[in-house]
Amino acid sequence: MAITARPGLADIKPYKSGEASIEGRDSVFKLSANENPLGPSPMAVAAFKECLDGLNLYPSSDHSALREAISERLGIDSDLIVCGNGSDEILGLLAQAFAEPGAEIVYTKHGFLMYPIFARSVGAQPIEAEETNRQVNVRDLLAACSPRTRLVYLANPSNPTGNRIQSGELEWLANHLPPHIILVIDGAYAEFNEPADGSLDLATSRPNVVTTRTFSKIYGLAALRIGYGIGPRSIMDAIARMRAPFNVNGPAQAAAIASLKDREYMCHSQSFNRQWRQWLRLRLEASGVKCDDSSANFLLARFDGAKKALDCDQWLRKDGILVRRMESYQLPHCLRISIGSETANHAVADSIDHFMRR
Ligand SMILES: Cc1ncc(COP(=O)(O)O)c(C=O)c1O
């Protein structure tokens, strides 16, 4: 008998990350992956370097020092925290632990592309809830749930739209979801969202709400792959049993702990993003390109049709600028532009302005 992979795996469209290079160019402005243009905190870099002498040693398996640092910083019990190799790992573990073949996992029309991949990887059916003008409606999410639903994945702020859901609406959803469904509030961009959305309170007080956070975005540690989940003890205990013993490497744990101590860096990261997001949005709108109000570290630029967005992408590439095309998110008339360095922001704003006026 031939070897066959689990049914459903062949239906997975592999995730494509933001492009990083353009053939024939030595350097580019990479605004395609929502990375932090400031780089990590100097304290994180120093902590990382200190690990170089101990690369022969296994890292902490229970991540106790990091969980303690997160617990202190957020004022929550460290038993409610599980660390992962990126928040991606935590999101995937939730599907592995709680959804079985034939179950359903609900997410929204323009939701993060990993959600259907997590569903299919465990043989579950991904179910897409409608969005209205790129805005998640919690009533539509609830309507998409059934007795077979195990998880609802919801990013707040959302990637790629940058839109946020008000905390009252999140609470409404948590109140109305049947108790057999876990609401997973993906907070990859939570620290850019002002004011906070209340997901931490929900995850520490409800039996079926989990939220995730990452060090990849606000803390600029994407290369180290480190994130965490917060939720009820029974749920966190289940995913902690499934993870590999050394799922988070030592330098990543050390750098994350140091990052949490550097409040100045964190505040600068937030205010830099706030300032340049507003600046770029005004520049784009002055060039005739509309954007929704973003609560994250990127903007979703809307063009008059897919052809114009594609032409603009080509134009930007010619200027050495990489942004993210949005066909796979069912937004072919849009381009997602990460907030970059001052130079990169000027470059993308000028290039789009020339494109629109040509
Ligand atoms: C909405 C969303 N969730 C989760 C992630 C995963 O982040 P990481 O695995 O780097 O923590 C990303 C990364 O871009 C994201 O955009």
The ligand as an SDF file (V2000), in Angstrom:
LIG
                    3D

 16 16  0  0  0  0  0  0  0  0999 V2000
   -1.9000   37.8500   12.7810 C   0  0  0  0  0  0  0  0  0  0  0  0
   -0.6210   37.1320   13.0650 C   0  0  0  0  0  0  0  0  0  0  0  0
   -0.6200   36.1510   13.9550 N   0  0  0  0  0  0  0  0  0  0  0  0
    0.4960   35.4720   14.2590 C   0  0  0  0  0  0  0  0  0  0  0  0
    1.6820   35.7490   13.6440 C   0  0  0  0  0  0  0  0  0  0  0  0
    2.8710   34.9080   13.9890 C   0  0  0  0  0  0  0  0  0  0  0  0
    3.8620   35.6030   14.6100 O   0  0  0  0  0  0  0  0  0  0  0  0
    5.1220   34.8800   15.2670 P   0  0  0  0  0  0  0  0  0  0  0  0
    5.0280   33.4080   14.9770 O   0  0  0  0  0  0  0  0  0  0  0  0
    6.2920   35.5140   14.6680 O   0  0  0  0  0  0  0  0  0  0  0  0
    4.9930   35.1320   16.7370 O   0  0  0  0  0  0  0  0  0  0  0  0
    1.7390   36.7610   12.6940 C   0  0  0  0  0  0  0  0  0  0  0  0
    3.0000   37.0490   11.9930 C   0  0  0  0  0  0  0  0  0  0  0  0
    3.1040   37.8120   11.0960 O   0  0  0  0  0  0  0  0  0  0  0  0
    0.5550   37.4720   12.3860 C   0  0  0  0  0  0  0  0  0  0  0  0
    0.5360   38.4450   11.4770 O   0  0  0  0  0  0  0  0  0  0  0  0
  1  2  1  0
  2  3  1  0
  2 15  2  0
  3  4  2  0
  4  5  1  0
  5  6  1  0
  5 12  2  0
  6  7  1  0
  7  8  1  0
  8  9  2  0
  8 10  1  0
  8 11  1  0
 12 13  1  0
 12 15  1  0
 13 14  2  0
 15 16  1  0
M  END
$$$$
